[in-house]
């Protein structure tokens, strides 16, 4: 049995804990607030700010974990190198987590060192720098914090009149110590995908069937698997995903995001060194292992012989439409109880407007109509009310 220290205890962390415990592991779930979803199922828990390096050191010293898993961005990630030197396994690796928690590092690696196709981009720490970059890139363009999650601080800038709000919103939405923005060209794409990529200790890389997703304000609203793609586009996405994960090193699952243009090909967008929110669709039984099981097996060094497509599936999120409230309840759960459907309420102890509180999962046979599965998931999710 290994002791796993989980840094970040949201809904993705909760599913990881379940996967780890099914393999007989001991998990300590950490987050900045009491009662986070993963804490509800973990063996132990710790509450502290992971941006406090001394507190992080103290928790590591107390629990002496064999493995550290990072689920969120707001972590004093430079400490991870020291933990690796102490013999603790960081998943996928300290290098990977440090690079991918910062959009600047991962974008420069992808575009400049590896030569992957990306949107044109600049960085800005001042409003004047943002104005100058927008003048070069043109409109519309995208403005994001270098460090954030779930679309926080992200704006679509349609004209010069939107720049001030985009700058203020981006800085406000930044996580950690980095107060810098990336401004990038708006890519006219036909669809976007997440390619879940699994790297293993034996050097073999596996790919899950591609996941289509729809985002609003930079945060995912629905995902569906497998999305139909041209063979050459899928192969190019796999090539790029392999290149960037190999450069970052380590074993685990990666959520690699791409824009797909039928005319202009595949654009690398972003990468997460952990299970991806759009990958919750794998909980619908679309694969022989869901993304959390794959991440856990790779972290433990257990061989994964193959990833098989079993069914088509879709996920649709349940959002809170009420402001801050403690101990929320839910109405309409009985209306989601249809054939081939499942419901996951994450158990978050409080709400805010548009906070993701649960997800509806729907599946169908491999010859089923994926669009119909998507519409069913969205319809069922619409029945659930956070109150």
Order of alpha helices (4+ residues) and beta strands (2+ residues): beta-alpha-beta-beta-alpha-beta-alpha-beta-alpha-alpha-beta-alpha-beta-beta-alpha-beta-beta-beta-beta-beta-alpha-beta-beta-alpha-beta-beta-beta-beta-beta-beta-alpha-beta
